[in-house]
Each structure stands twice: as C-alpha cells, then as structure tokens.
C-alpha cells in the first residue's frame, strides 16, 4: 500500500512538472489529510491553486486503489452555475492527461432535462453542480443510492454561501450525506473570510477529524486610487461620478485586459455607455457583464476575457467569483467596495496565478470615499476580514427540505430530526419546532386545513411521503426559489433574447419610452406574458434600470477601519495620497466642526431655511443608521410632540424638524440606551408592513405560494397579493405562527441589522458625545442633505441647487 501511495504521488508530481508547475506545500498537506480521512477548509488567496488542492486528494485515493466502482465519487458544489464550465475545464484536464477512468459532467439549471435523465440512469464519477440541483436529486426514489460510493463533497467559495439560506440548504445536504454515508469527507474552499474556525465547524459540524489548511503563498495585492486633480470642497453621494472618466480610460489604455467593477447593474450600464462614448473605436473589444444578461451573452463575454480578446469588461459582482481570467492585468473598482472581503475578491481577478500581482485601482464617486479606500487598504494589509455567520434555523428552508425528503423515499420524523440538528444552522432546533414544521406540511390541523393544496405530506406506512403528483411537480419547480428574483424576459420583437429585468423597473416604463439594457438603447414596444418586447431605439434620452440592492451598507470591519482612520486624521496622521488629497475638505470640517475620534460621537446642530437639523455620525453603515434614525425619532417624540424628516448614509443620519429638537434632554433621558430596544424598534417602524414584504420570500421558499410554470410565471403583484393574503390570515387567525415570527426576525436582522444596532448603542454609551452647533452645513453633513434633495427634485434641479449651495458654503 505504501508503494502504491509513493508511486501515486510521483505520478502527480510528474503531471505538475509537465505543466510547468510544482505542488505547493499546502496542497500536499491537503492531499495527505484527505487520505487520512480528514474533512477541512482550504483558505488561500485567489489564484494560488485551491481547486487542485481540493481535487487531487480524490485522484490520489483512486490511484492508490484503482478498482472501478460505478457511481459518484466526487461532488463539486459551486455557488453559481456560471462557474461550472470553468471548474469542468480545470478538472477535465488532469482526468484526461492521467487517463483516469472517470466521467465528469455538469448538472445545473442550464443543463437540459434529457441530459439530466441520462445522468440519473448512469451517474458520472465527478459531478459539478449547485445546491439547488443537488437538492433536486434528493427528490428521486432511491436517492440514497447516489451517495453509497461517494468519497468527497467539495463546496467551492464557501464564504459566498455560508451566511445565506442557500448555505443552510447546503448544510442540510451535508447532514443528509453524512447520515447516509459516514465515510464521505467534506472540503470547503475560501479565499476571503475572517472567522475561519466558525466556517470550518459550519461545514463539518459533528465530525471529529477536521482541519483548516492555510495557503503559504503570500500573494501581493496592490490597492491604489485614482486621485482627482481638483477636489471639490463639499462632497456628496455620486458627486464626482463620471467626472473621472478620462483618468479611468487612461488606466484602461495602459493594459491588455481590464475588468471595471461597479456595485450595481445600473452603474454597469452607465459606465459601459460612458466609456464607449469617449472611445467609440473600442466597440467590439469592450463589453459588459451582469446577472440579468442572457446566459449566451454572459458566456460570450467570459470566453472573450479568457482568450484575451476583450480590452475591457464593465461588471457587477457576477464576475467576483472563481472564474480564471489569466489575461486580466488590472481591476478598477468604481465607488466604495463597502467591505474588505469584496475588494479582496475583486482584486484577485487580476494576476490570477500564484506568482501574479493582483492590482485594483479605486475610483471615488464622492470625495469622502477616498477615506474608505485608505481604510480598506489598511485592513487588507493587516488581514482584517469580515466574519460570516450562518442563518439560524430558518423554518421556511426546513419546510422545503421536509417536502424534498418526503418526495424521495420518505422519512421517519425522529430519524430526520436527528439528521437535521446535526448542522450548525439547526443545532438549536427543538423537537417542538420540528414538529410544528412537520404539521405545517401535513396540514392536518391549523388555519389552512380546509385547503387540500397545502396538505403536501402524508403519513404512509410509518413514513412521511408525498404521493400527489401535482404537489411533486410544483415542489420540484419551487426548489430554486431560495435564489429566484421576480424578473421579466427582455427580447427583440424580431426575435433574440437579451436577458431579464426586474418587473419593479419595467412597470414604470411606458410603450415608446427608451431605456438602456445590455449596453444598448432600447425602445419598449409592449409587455406580454412576463416578456418585455423591445426594438432598437433612435431617441437618445433614456433611463437605466435600477435594480434592487443598489445601496449596500458598509461592513462592520470597514466601519471600524474608517473610524480608526478618522482618529488618525484628527491627530494629524496623514500618510496616504488619498488623505492628502482631501486635506481641504478635512480642514473645512475642522474649521466649522470636528473630526471625531474613535471614542467620540459627533452630533452637529444646524439651522437652515428648511428647519432644525440634528446630524448624528456613528459611522456604522446605512442599514444601522436607518434603524437608529427611526429609533431616535421615536424616543425624542416620547419627550415632546414632534415630527421628523429623516435621511441617512453610511456615515450618519439627519433628523429634520420644523421646531428645535431637544437633543441634550433626549440624551439625558436615554436616547442611546439598549433597554427596551426591541420594543422601541417595533414601535418606531411600520413593522407589520415590513414583515409582510419579507413574508413574500418566506412564502415562496416554504411553498405557500407557487410562482407558476416556466415561461408563464406569476407577476410580482400576483405573488405579493397571494403572500399578503396569507400573511393577513395568519396574523388574524394564527398569530403564533412561527413563519410570522421568522418574518419579523428577518426584518430586524436583514433590513435593520438589529444585533449591530445593539452593539453600536453599547459603543456609543462608552463614547464622549460631542455636540457642535454650526451655522453652515459641513462636509460630513452635506452628502446626507443631498440625499434629501435628490428625493424632492429632478436631476437637473438638484444639480443646480447643489452647485449654488456649494458656492455659498465655499
């Protein structure tokens, strides 16, 4: 056996040598631990060989004992299906070169039903798939047989999955496979995560033999910025915007291939059009990439990048993960990355090899973002990366899982409960909560008992099963709803699909109106059956679709670094080009107010023609500030009858009233106390309406609402009406329904980050509060004020108004 092992390693080293490589020490450590029966987490920088570290353990195992066993040996889970082809190419090469008797195939939503049917009849040795597609396999009869010869399950980009409901879905898959085949090893791959021990435990929960293996390669990452020639004294969100287009183009011209990352799809369209306008000769060698484009368009762009045919691609996070673009020499980030891990991930798209240098250049969309660029570089150099936490026992995902397993071979409730709690997400799930979820899918009692379509699972010969073919069909089509967005297909009247756009945008566009999509000017012709029919536009005035999620908040880690950098600035420690550039703004802020230190909370009192402003600056991110502003407004209104207009950004929030705000009295009365926090947040917001909106997602995932058949999906209004009706019914007749509780909990955490609000208030209570009364708006307050003005007037008016105010202030 030892001779086989030594010979196998020799074969691998020889293959690496033929390709001009040499195995890294951390790769060989992974292979050794894999052969010893360990599961683990591989943590190494992008482009340092993590894929082959995870793959070749299985190859060595086979070479050591090359007896052919039919069926799956290795399952490779990717978080997004667009990565599947790249992974397939990387794994297929050594399989072919080493003449392994292995078949490798892809199983995602892009694969045809006929191919999937063939796969089930004759399973490949290596299967590349997504959490949804693997979950669908559990709905087949005798699905346990699929895993009997399985040796390894690899989860790629684990950091991308861990803190989402798709991560919970993956944990349930792992728990299922652990139960059916205890010999399977589980290996995760990640480049950007802070809490490694937690990430390992969530991946390998309940296993004794587990390990974290760090790549020893210290990849060089350069983070720099485009520095404006002339910094405008008063900044606001998006102020510099496209003004730096010439400097961005100059950067692109110096390199063979560049990816320009933006934070939103609308920004992607905007920057693509702007670059093309300034460099029309680049038509054909510049493109754009985002998740709403059609699959064929995305693949065309990805192949163009791989082959080095495209000089520039403007993209959203759709190119953040995994894909190997060795031709890309430079990455440009438009605006704040909002998080350390996100910038690291994007930087890794350039210099995507172990010896390469990853360089990312940040372009400010407002002057204060230069502080964020300096802060994120500081964090990267000191390896401060955000933690990721799993979603705790979401009952909608559990309900979906119960129906999935019942569709296969059925289950015994005690056995399945034991299996489910063998996961990080559900380790604290009580048997009573499990039984509640089971009663929900059997529908033997409760509010919906009279409606047979909600009786999905029945007890048949001591096992819970799904016997109704209609329910089976509906459920299989609903498994992907954890990631689904309500979108409408966009295609030319003459034929040819372009992609999909959110219904919330297209509902505001009238026939004859022009909008930008997929880098083209399009005129809306008509909407029919969830399809948007368009033609090429001749008009120039256009809208750009505003997709959801456009305003990402600052991460906890980056917020800390910004507060640290402000402390350095207040002490006169200015060591970077970014901070030197904004010295005029810093001096202006200090002239009329202060730069707060880490142990200070700045509050600015300003009276304007609009009324009395109180600006408060916790520097904790937009979502936290939305919750804090509502909370502060509610608590002040308990002291004296008063109404507010509120606005916020990542740095702070504004309370505006037509009468003087008693901020000093409010602070003494416990404005920032943590006592009764949950009750006060609930009272300060329209929690019922927010929970109703959140319930829409829960209703989809749990199968309460069917989205429709492919090609004829229900509209967002139909889904909203159905889920709202169910929400109201439960609220009235079943107020203790646990899905209602989940909806409220998700509002607090997803939309308001309640736990972060609590920690922010704790921090504020240990701060010295500095109240500064000033007769003019400051550089910190002006961006928040601009947001209020943007909501009140057209873009032409806001531009004029802001310029006038800016001149007055200067």
C-alpha positions in Angstrom: 0.0 0.0 0.0 2.9 2.4 0.8 4.4 1.6 -2.5 1.2 2.5 -4.3 1.0 5.8 -2.4 4.5 6.8 -3.2 4.0 5.9 -6.8 0.8 7.9 -6.9 2.4 11.0 -5.5 5.2 10.5 -8.1 2.6 10.4 -10.9 1.1 13.7 -9.6 4.4 15.5 -9.3 5.3 14.4 -12.8 2.0 15.8 -14.1 2.6 19.1 -12.4 6.1 19.3 -13.8 4.9 18.7 -17.3 2.6 21.7 -16.9 5.5 23.9 -15.7 4.3 23.8 -12.0 5.3 22.3 -8.7 2.9 21.3 -6.0 2.8 23.8 -3.1 3.3 22.5 0.4 -0.3 23.4 1.4 -1.7 21.4 -1.5 0.3 18.3 -0.5 -0.8 18.8 3.1 -4.5 18.8 2.0 -3.9 15.6 0.0 -2.3 13.9 2.9 -5.0 14.9 5.4 -7.7 13.8 2.9 -6.1 10.4 2.6 -6.1 10.2 6.5 -9.8 10.7 6.5 -10.0 14.4 7.4 -12.5 16.9 6.2 -11.5 20.6 6.2 -11.4 24.1 5.0 -8.8 25.3 2.5 -8.1 29.0 2.9 -5.8 30.7 0.5 -5.6 33.7 -1.7 -7.3 33.8 -5.1 -5.3 32.2 -7.9 -3.0 30.1 -5.6 -4.1 26.6 -6.5 -7.0 25.9 -4.1 -9.0 23.9 -6.8 -6.3 21.4 -7.3 -5.6 21.2 -3.6 -9.2 20.1 -3.1 -9.3 17.8 -6.2 -6.2 15.7 -6.2 -6.9 14.0 -2.8 -9.6 12.1 -4.6 -7.3 11.4 -7.5 -4.6 10.0 -5.2 -7.2 7.9 -3.5 -8.2 6.4 -6.8 -4.6 5.9 -8.0 -3.8 4.1 -4.7 -6.7 1.7 -5.3 -7.9 1.9 -8.9 -10.8 -0.5 -8.6 -13.6 0.8 -10.6 -16.8 1.4 -8.7 -19.8 2.8 -10.5 -21.5 6.0 -9.4 -20.5 9.3 -7.9 -17.0 9.5 -6.3 -16.7 13.3 -6.1 -19.4 16.0 -6.0 -18.3 19.6 -6.5 -20.8 22.3 -5.4 -20.4 25.7 -6.9 -22.4 28.7 -5.6 -23.3 30.0 -9.1 -23.8 27.9 -12.2 -21.8 30.2 -14.4 -18.6 28.9 -12.7 -19.4 25.3 -13.6 -17.8 25.4 -17.1 -14.6 26.8 -15.7 -14.4 24.2 -13.0 -15.2 21.5 -15.5 -12.3 22.6 -17.7 -9.8 22.7 -14.8 -10.8 19.2 -13.6 -11.1 17.6 -17.0 -7.5 18.3 -18.0 -5.8 16.1 -15.3 -8.5 13.5 -15.7 -7.6 13.2 -19.4 -3.9 13.7 -19.0 -3.6 11.0 -16.3 -6.0 8.7 -18.3 -8.3 8.2 -15.3 -11.3 6.0 -15.9 -13.6 8.8 -14.8 -16.5 10.6 -16.4 -17.0 14.2 -15.4 -20.3 16.1 -16.0 -22.2 19.3 -15.1 -25.7 19.3 -13.6 -27.1 22.8 -13.2 -30.3 24.7 -14.3 -28.6 25.3 -17.7 -28.4 21.5 -18.4 -31.3 20.0 -20.4 -33.8 17.6 -18.9 -32.8 14.8 -21.3 -29.1 15.1 -20.2 -30.2 15.1 -16.5 -32.3 11.9 -17.1 -29.2 10.2 -18.7 -27.1 11.2 -15.7 -29.5 9.6 -13.2 -29.5 6.4 -15.2 -25.7 6.4 -15.4 -24.2 8.6 -12.8 -20.8 10.2 -13.6 -17.7 9.7 -11.4 -17.4 13.5 -10.9 -20.4 15.8 -10.8 -20.2 19.6 -10.8 -23.5 21.1 -9.5 -25.2 23.8 -7.5 -27.0 23.4 -4.1 -30.4 23.6 -5.8 -29.6 20.9 -8.4 -28.2 18.6 -5.8 -31.3 19.1 -3.6 -33.5 18.2 -6.6 -31.7 14.9 -6.8 -32.9 14.1 -3.2 -36.5 14.1 -4.6 -35.8 10.9 -6.6 -36.8 7.5 -5.3 -33.7 5.6 -4.0 -31.7 8.8 -4.0 -29.7 7.4 -1.0 -28.1 5.0 -3.5 -26.5 8.0 -5.3 -24.1 8.5 -2.4 -23.1 4.9 -1.5 -19.7 5.1 -3.3 -19.2 8.9 -2.8 -15.8 9.7 -1.3 -15.8 13.5 -1.2 -18.0 16.6 -1.4 -16.3 19.9 -2.2 -18.0 23.2 -1.6 -16.4 26.0 -3.6 -16.4 29.6 -2.4 -17.9 28.6 1.0 -17.7 32.2 2.2 -20.2 33.1 -0.5 -22.8 30.5 0.7 -22.3 30.4 4.5 -24.4 33.4 5.5 -27.3 32.8 3.2 -30.3 30.5 3.0 -28.6 28.7 0.2 -25.8 28.0 2.7 -28.5 26.5 5.0 -29.7 24.4 2.1 -26.1 23.2 1.6 -25.8 22.4 5.3 -28.9 20.2 5.1 -27.4 18.4 2.1 -24.2 17.8 4.1 -26.2 16.5 7.0 -28.1 14.1 4.7 -25.0 12.7 3.0 -23.2 12.3 6.4 -26.2 10.3 7.6 -26.3 8.1 4.5 -22.5 7.6 4.1 -20.4 8.4 7.1 -17.2 7.8 5.1 -17.6 10.9 3.0 -15.2 13.8 3.5 -16.3 17.4 3.2 -13.9 20.1 2.0 -14.6 23.8 1.6 -12.7 26.3 -0.4 -12.4 30.0 0.6 -10.2 33.0 -0.1 -11.9 35.7 1.9 -13.4 35.0 5.4 -12.5 36.2 8.8 -13.9 33.6 11.3 -12.2 30.5 9.9 -12.9 28.2 12.9 -16.6 29.0 12.7 -16.6 28.5 8.9 -14.9 25.1 9.3 -17.4 24.0 12.0 -20.4 25.0 10.0 -19.1 22.9 7.1 -18.1 19.9 9.1 -20.5 20.0 12.1 -20.3 16.9 14.2 -17.2 15.5 12.6 -14.1 14.8 14.7 -11.4 14.7 12.1 -11.4 18.3 10.6 -8.7 20.8 9.9 -8.0 24.3 8.5 -5.2 24.4 5.9 -3.9 27.8 5.0 -2.0 28.5 1.8 1.5 29.6 2.5 1.6 31.8 -0.6 1.5 35.5 0.5 0.1 36.9 -2.7 1.0 40.5 -3.4 -2.1 42.8 -3.6 -1.8 46.5 -4.6 -4.7 48.8 -3.7 -4.4 52.3 -5.1 -6.8 55.1 -6.1 -7.5 57.5 -9.0 -6.8 60.8 -7.3 -8.8 63.8 -8.7 -6.8 66.7 -10.0 -9.2 69.1 -8.3 -11.1 68.0 -5.2 -14.5 69.8 -4.8 -14.7 71.2 -1.4 -18.1 69.9 -0.5 -18.7 66.3 -1.5 -22.0 64.4 -1.8 -23.0 60.9 -2.9 -22.1 60.4 -6.5 -20.7 63.9 -6.8 -17.5 63.1 -8.7 -19.3 60.3 -10.6 -18.4 60.2 -14.2 -16.1 63.3 -14.0 -13.1 60.9 -13.6 -13.9 59.1 -16.8 -10.8 60.4 -18.6 -8.5 59.1 -15.9 -10.2 55.8 -15.9 -9.8 55.5 -19.7 -6.1 56.4 -19.3 -5.7 53.5 -16.9 -7.5 51.1 -19.2 -5.4 52.1 -22.2 -2.2 51.0 -20.4 -3.2 47.4 -20.1 -4.2 44.5 -22.4 -7.3 43.5 -20.4 -9.1 45.2 -17.6 -12.3 44.5 -15.5 -14.1 47.6 -14.3 -16.3 46.6 -11.3 -19.3 48.6 -10.1 -21.7 47.9 -7.2 -24.9 48.0 -9.1 -26.2 46.9 -12.5 -27.4 50.4 -13.4 -23.9 51.7 -12.7 -22.5 48.9 -15.0 -24.7 50.1 -17.9 -23.9 53.7 -17.2 -20.1 53.3 -17.1 -20.2 51.0 -20.2 -22.0 53.6 -22.2 -19.8 56.4 -20.9 -16.5 54.6 -21.8 -17.9 53.7 -25.3 -19.0 57.3 -25.8 -15.4 58.5 -25.1 -13.7 55.7 -27.0 -16.1 54.6 -29.9 -13.2 52.9 -31.6 -13.3 50.3 -28.7 -16.6 48.9 -30.0 -16.2 45.2 -30.2 -13.4 45.0 -27.6 -15.3 46.4 -24.7 -18.3 44.7 -23.2 -20.4 44.5 -20.0 -21.4 41.6 -17.7 -24.1 41.3 -15.1 -26.6 38.6 -13.9 -29.6 39.9 -15.8 -28.0 39.3 -19.2 -28.8 36.2 -21.1 -26.6 33.1 -20.5 -25.3 33.2 -24.1 -24.2 36.8 -23.7 -22.5 36.2 -20.4 -20.6 33.1 -21.8 -19.5 35.1 -24.8 -18.1 37.8 -22.6 -16.4 35.3 -20.2 -14.8 33.5 -23.2 -13.6 36.8 -24.6 -11.9 37.6 -21.3 -10.3 34.1 -21.1 -8.9 34.3 -24.6 -7.7 37.9 -24.1 -9.9 39.3 -26.9 -11.6 41.9 -24.8 -9.8 45.0 -23.6 -12.3 46.0 -21.0 -15.4 44.4 -19.3 -17.6 46.5 -17.0 -19.2 44.2 -14.5 -21.1 43.8 -11.2 -20.4 41.0 -8.7 -21.3 38.5 -11.4 -17.5 38.2 -12.2 -16.4 38.3 -8.5 -16.1 34.6 -8.0 -13.9 31.8 -9.1 -13.6 32.2 -12.9 -10.0 32.1 -14.0 -9.2 35.0 -16.3 -5.4 34.8 -16.7 -5.4 37.6 -19.3 -6.7 40.2 -16.9 -3.9 42.5 -15.8 -5.8 45.2 -13.9 -9.0 45.7 -12.0 -10.8 49.0 -11.4 -13.4 49.5 -8.7 -15.9 52.3 -9.1 -17.0 53.7 -5.8 -16.6 52.2 -2.3 -16.4 48.4 -2.2 -18.4 48.6 1.1 -16.4 45.7 2.5 -12.8 44.3 2.8 -13.6 40.8 1.5 -15.4 42.2 -1.5 -12.4 44.3 -2.6 -10.1 41.3 -2.0 -12.2 39.1 -4.1 -12.3 41.6 -6.9 -8.6 42.3 -6.8 -8.0 38.6 -7.2 -9.5 38.7 -10.7 -6.2 40.2 -11.9 -2.8 38.4 -11.6 -4.8 35.2 -11.3 -1.8 32.9 -10.8 0.4 32.1 -7.7 3.2 34.5 -8.8 1.0 37.2 -10.2 0.4 40.6 -8.6 -3.2 41.5 -8.0 -3.8 45.2 -8.5 -7.0 47.1 -8.0 -7.5 50.8 -8.6 -10.4 52.5 -6.8 -12.3 55.4 -8.4 -14.2 57.7 -5.9 -17.7 58.6 -6.8 -17.6 61.2 -4.0 -14.6 62.7 -2.2 -15.1 61.1 1.2 -14.8 57.7 -0.4 -11.1 58.3 -0.6 -11.1 57.8 3.2 -12.7 54.4 2.6 -10.1 53.4 0.1 -7.3 54.2 2.5 -9.2 52.3 5.3 -9.8 49.2 3.2 -6.1 49.0 2.2 -5.1 49.3 5.8 -7.5 46.4 6.7 -6.1 44.2 3.8 -2.5 44.8 4.9 -3.4 43.7 8.4 -5.6 40.8 7.3 -8.8 42.2 8.9 -11.6 40.5 7.0 -15.3 40.3 7.8 -16.8 37.3 9.7 -19.7 35.3 8.2 -22.4 33.7 10.3 -24.9 31.1 9.3 -28.7 31.8 9.2 -30.2 30.4 12.4 -32.9 27.7 11.9 -34.9 29.3 9.1 -38.2 27.3 9.1 -39.1 28.1 5.5 -35.9 26.3 4.3 -36.7 23.4 6.8 -40.3 23.1 5.5 -39.0 22.9 1.9 -36.5 20.3 3.0 -39.2 18.2 4.6 -41.2 18.0 1.4 -38.0 17.3 -0.6 -37.1 14.3 1.5 -40.7 13.1 1.6 -40.7 13.2 -2.2 -37.8 10.7 -2.3 -38.1 7.7 -0.1 -40.0 9.4 2.7 -38.8 9.7 6.3 -39.3 8.8 9.9 -39.7 12.0 11.8 -37.4 11.1 14.7 -34.6 10.0 12.4 -34.9 13.1 10.2 -35.0 15.4 13.3 -31.7 13.8 14.5 -30.2 14.3 11.0 -31.3 17.9 10.7 -29.9 19.1 14.0 -26.6 17.6 13.0 -25.8 21.0 11.4 -24.7 24.4 12.6 -27.8 26.2 11.4 -30.3 23.8 13.1 -28.3 22.6 16.1 -30.6 24.6 18.4 -33.8 23.5 16.7 -36.2 22.0 19.3 -38.3 18.9 18.6 -41.4 21.0 19.1 -40.3 23.4 16.4 -39.5 20.5 14.1 -43.0 19.0 14.8 -44.5 22.4 14.1 -42.8 22.5 10.6 -44.0 18.9 10.0 -47.6 19.7 11.0 -47.4 22.7 8.6 -46.6 20.4 5.6 -49.1 17.7 6.6 -51.8 20.4 7.2 -53.8 18.1 9.5 -54.7 21.0 11.7 -54.3 24.7 11.6 -55.6 27.7 9.7 -55.3 26.2 6.2 -56.7 22.8 7.0 -59.7 23.3 4.6 -57.4 23.8 1.6 -56.1 20.5 0.2 -53.2 22.0 -1.8 -51.4 22.8 1.5 -51.6 19.1 2.6 -48.4 18.1 0.9 -47.1 15.3 3.1 -49.0 12.3 4.5 -48.1 9.5 6.8 -48.0 6.3 4.8 -46.9 3.0 6.5 -45.0 4.8 9.2 -43.1 7.1 6.8 -44.0 10.6 5.8 -44.3 10.8 2.0 -45.6 12.9 -0.9 -48.0 10.9 -3.1 -49.7 13.6 -5.0 -48.1 14.0 -8.5 -49.3 17.6 -8.8 -47.6 18.6 -5.5 -44.5 16.7 -6.6 -44.3 18.7 -9.8 -44.9 22.0 -8.1 -42.3 21.4 -5.4 -39.6 20.4 -7.9 -40.2 23.7 -9.7 -40.0 25.7 -6.5 -36.7 24.4 -5.1 -34.8 27.2 -6.8 -36.9 29.9 -5.1 -34.3 30.5 -2.5 -32.4 32.4 -5.1 -35.1 33.5 -7.5 -35.8 37.1 -8.4 -39.0 38.3 -10.0 -37.7 39.2 -13.4 -39.1 39.6 -16.9 -37.5 38.4 -20.1 -36.3 41.1 -22.5 -36.3 40.2 -26.2 -36.5 41.9 -29.6 -39.8 41.9 -31.4 -37.9 40.4 -34.3 -36.6 37.6 -32.0 -33.4 37.2 -29.9 -33.3 37.3 -26.1 -31.2 39.9 -24.3 -31.7 38.9 -20.7 -34.1 39.8 -17.8 -35.0 42.9 -16.0 -36.9 43.4 -12.7 -40.6 44.0 -13.0 -40.4 46.8 -10.5 -38.4 48.8 -13.1 -40.3 47.9 -16.2 -43.6 48.6 -14.7 -42.6 52.3 -14.7 -41.7 52.4 -18.4 -44.4 53.2 -20.9 -44.5 51.9 -24.5 -42.4 54.2 -26.7 -40.1 55.0 -23.8 -36.3 54.4 -24.1 -34.1 52.6 -21.7 -30.5 51.2 -21.6 -30.1 47.5 -21.2 -27.3 45.1 -22.2 -25.3 48.1 -23.4 -28.0 49.0 -26.0 -30.6 51.8 -26.3 -33.9 50.1 -26.5 -37.5 51.3 -27.0 -40.3 49.5 -25.2 -42.8 48.1 -27.7 -45.1 46.1 -25.4 -45.3 43.8 -22.4 -47.0 40.4 -22.7 -46.9 37.2 -20.6 -43.9 38.3 -18.5 -41.9 39.2 -21.6 -40.7 42.7 -22.5 -40.7 43.2 -26.3 -38.3 45.9 -27.5 -36.7 47.3 -30.6 -33.5 49.4 -31.2 -34.2 53.0 -30.2 -33.4 56.1 -32.3 -34.0 58.5 -29.4 -31.1 59.4 -27.2 -32.8 60.3 -23.9 -33.0 57.1 -21.8 -33.4 55.6 -18.4 -31.1 52.9 -16.9 -32.8 50.1 -14.9 -32.4 50.5 -11.2 -32.0 47.0 -9.8 -32.8 46.2 -6.1 -29.9 46.2 -3.7 -28.3 49.4 -5.1 -27.4 50.8 -1.7 -25.1 48.3 0.0 -24.2 49.2 3.6 -20.6 49.4 4.9 -19.5 46.2 6.5 -18.7 46.0 10.2 -15.0 45.6 9.6 -14.7 48.5 7.1 -16.7 50.7 9.5 -14.2 50.1 12.2 -11.3 51.0 9.9 -13.0 54.2 8.8 -13.4 55.3 12.5 -9.7 54.4 13.1 -8.7 56.5 10.1 -10.7 59.4 11.3 -8.9 59.2 14.6 -5.6 59.3 12.7 -6.8 62.3 10.7 -7.9 64.1 14.0 -4.3 63.6 15.3 -2.8 64.9 12.1 -1.5 61.4 11.0 -2.0 61.7 7.2 0.2 59.2 5.4 -1.5 58.3 2.1 -2.2 60.1 -1.2 -5.9 59.6 -0.6 -5.9 61.5 2.7 -3.6 64.2 1.4 -5.9 64.8 -1.5 -8.9 65.5 0.8 -7.0 67.8 3.2 -9.0 70.8 2.0 -12.2 69.0 3.0 -10.7 67.9 6.3 -9.7 71.4 7.1 -13.2 72.7 6.2 -14.7 70.1 8.5 -12.4 71.0 11.4 -13.0 74.8 10.9 -16.7 74.6 11.5 -17.0 71.3 13.4 -14.6 68.5 14.4 -13.2 65.2 13.0 -14.4 62.6 15.7 -12.0 60.2 17.3 -12.9 56.6 17.9 -14.1 57.2 21.4 -16.3 60.2 20.4 -19.8 60.5 18.8 -20.2 63.7 16.8 -23.6 65.4 16.7 -24.0 68.6 14.6 -26.8 71.1 15.2 -27.6 73.2 12.1 -30.5 75.5 11.4 -31.4 76.1 7.8 -34.3 77.5 5.8 -35.8 74.0 5.9 -35.8 73.8 9.7 -33.7 72.4 12.5 -31.2 69.6 11.7 -29.6 67.2 14.0 -26.8 65.2 12.2 -25.5 62.2 14.2 -22.4 60.2 12.9 -21.9 56.7 14.3 -20.1 55.6 11.0 -21.8 52.1 11.1 -23.4 51.8 7.7 -26.7 52.7 6.0 -28.9 49.9 7.4 -27.8 50.6 11.0 -28.5 54.3 10.5 -31.9 53.7 9.1 -32.8 51.8 12.2 -31.1 54.3 14.5 -32.8 57.3 12.9 -36.3 55.7 13.4 -35.4 54.7 16.9 -34.1 58.2 17.8 -37.1 59.9 16.3 -39.5 57.7 18.2 -37.7 58.2 21.5 -37.5 62.0 21.1 -41.2 62.1 20.2 -42.0 60.5 23.6 -40.3 63.5 25.2 -42.2 66.1 23.2 -44.7 66.0 20.3 -42.6 66.4 17.2 -42.4 65.1 13.6 -39.3 64.4 11.6 -38.0 64.1 8.1 -35.1 61.5 8.1 -32.2 60.8 5.8 -29.1 58.7 6.2 -26.0 57.4 4.5 -23.1 55.1 5.6 -21.6 57.8 7.9 -24.6 59.1 9.8 -28.2 60.3 9.7 -30.2 63.5 9.9 -33.3 64.3 11.9 -35.0 67.4 10.4 -38.0 69.2 12.1 -39.8 72.5 11.9 -39.1 73.1 15.6 -36.0 72.9 17.7 -35.0 69.3 18.6 -34.3 68.8 22.4 -31.2 66.6 21.7 -29.5 67.3 25.0 -32.6 66.4 27.0 -33.1 63.3 24.8 -29.6 62.1 25.5 -30.1 62.5 29.3 -33.4 60.6 29.0 -31.7 57.6 27.4 -31.7 58.3 23.7 -28.9 55.7 23.2 -29.9 53.2 25.8 -30.1 49.5 24.9 -33.1 48.9 27.3 -36.3 48.1 25.5 -34.5 48.2 22.2 -36.6 45.5 20.5 -39.9 47.1 21.7 -38.9 50.6 20.7 -37.7 49.5 17.2 -41.0 47.7 16.7 -42.9 50.8 17.8 -40.8 53.2 15.7 -41.3 51.4 12.4 -44.2 50.1 10.4 -43.1 46.6 11.4 -46.3 44.9 10.2 -45.9 46.2 6.6 -42.1 45.4 6.6 -42.8 41.9 7.9 -45.5 41.4 5.2 -43.0 42.2 2.5 -40.4 39.9 4.0 -43.0 37.2 4.3 -43.2 37.1 0.5 -39.8 35.4 0.3 -40.7 33.1 3.1 -44.0 32.1 1.4 -42.1 31.3 -1.8 -39.4 29.2 -0.1 -41.9 27.3 2.1 -44.1 26.5 -0.9 -47.1 28.5 0.3 -47.0 30.4 -3.0 -46.4 28.8 -6.3 -44.6 31.0 -8.8 -46.0 29.4 -11.9 -44.8 27.3 -14.7 -41.6 28.1 -16.7 -42.5 30.7 -19.4 -45.7 31.8 -17.6 -44.6 32.8 -14.1 -46.8 34.8 -11.9 -46.1 38.5 -11.8 -44.7 40.1 -8.7 -48.1 41.7 -8.0 -49.8 38.2 -8.1 -47.2 36.7 -5.7 -47.4 39.8 -3.5 -51.2 39.5 -3.3 -51.1 35.8 -2.5 -48.5 36.1 0.2 -50.1 39.3 1.6 -53.4 37.4 1.9 -51.8 34.5 3.7 -49.9 36.9 6.0 -53.1 38.6 7.0 -54.9 35.3 7.5 -52.1 34.0 9.8 -51.9 37.4 11.6 -55.7 37.2 12.4 -56.3 33.5 13.0 -52.9 32.1 13.8 -50.8 34.9 15.4 -48.4 32.4 17.0 -47.5 31.1 13.5 -43.7 30.6 13.5 -43.3 31.8 10.0 -44.7 35.2 11.1 -42.1 35.2 13.9 -39.4 34.4 11.3 -40.6 37.3 9.0 -40.2 39.8 11.9 -36.9 38.4 12.9 -35.6 38.6 9.3 -36.7 42.2 9.0 -34.8 43.1 12.2 -31.6 41.3 11.0 -31.7 41.7 7.2 -33.1 45.2 6.9 -32.1 46.8 10.2 -29.2 44.7 11.4 -30.7 44.7 15.0 -27.7 43.0 16.6 -25.4 45.6 15.1 -27.7 48.4 16.3 -27.4 46.9 19.8 -23.6 46.8 19.6 -23.5 50.3 18.2 -25.5 51.6 21.1 -23.2 49.8 23.5 -20.2 51.5 21.9 -21.9 54.9 21.9 -22.6 54.6 25.6 -18.8 54.4 26.1 -18.1 57.4 23.9 -17.8 61.0 24.7 -20.6 62.8 22.9 -19.5 66.0 21.1 -22.4 68.3 20.2 -21.3 71.0 17.8 -23.6 73.9 16.8 -22.6 75.4 13.5 -24.2 77.9 11.1 -23.5 76.0 7.9 -23.5 72.5 6.5 -20.2 70.6 6.9 -18.5 68.1 4.5 -19.9 65.3 6.6 -23.5 66.6 6.7 -23.7 67.7 3.1 -23.9 64.2 1.4 -26.9 63.3 3.7 -28.6 66.6 2.8 -28.1 65.9 -0.9 -30.0 62.6 -0.5 -33.0 64.5 0.9 -32.8 66.9 -2.0 -32.5 64.1 -4.6 -35.8 62.7 -3.4 -37.5 66.0 -3.8 -36.5 67.2 -7.3 -35.4 66.2 -10.7 -31.7 65.6 -11.6 -31.4 69.0 -13.4 -32.8 70.9 -10.4 -30.7 69.1 -7.9 -27.5 69.8 -9.9 -28.3 73.5 -10.0 -29.3 73.6 -6.3 -26.3 71.8 -5.0 -23.9 73.9 -7.1 -25.5 77.1 -5.7 -25.3 75.8 -2.1 -21.7 74.7 -2.7 -20.7 78.1 -3.9 -22.4 79.8 -0.9 -20.7 77.5 1.5 -17.2 77.9 0.0 
